[in-house]
């Protein structure tokens, strides 16, 4: 049963999963997930805190990369600041965002 749930977590884009140590020993398949086996709730909470710290650092590092000098986003920000007009910046690649961008390109 746990194999099926881990497969689903992988499909949904999860990178790590915390499961009981006994279940980890019974896994029949290999997963791309980082699977952390824990013996008790205390160990599980340690795993959650570690993962949260790692994710926070990744998010901050990625945000800095996005607005670093030499990037298109940075050039756009610099242009908005120089023009002193203000602006709305939308960052994303969802269908809704891409539809707005595509319509703007047609004008």
Buried (B, 14 or more C-beta within 10 A) or exposed (E): EBEEEBEEBBEEEBEBBBBBEEBBEEBEEEBEBEBBBBEEEEBBEBBBEEBEEEEEEEEEEEEEEEEEEEEEEEEEBEEBEEEEEEEEEEEEEEEEEEEEEEEEEEE
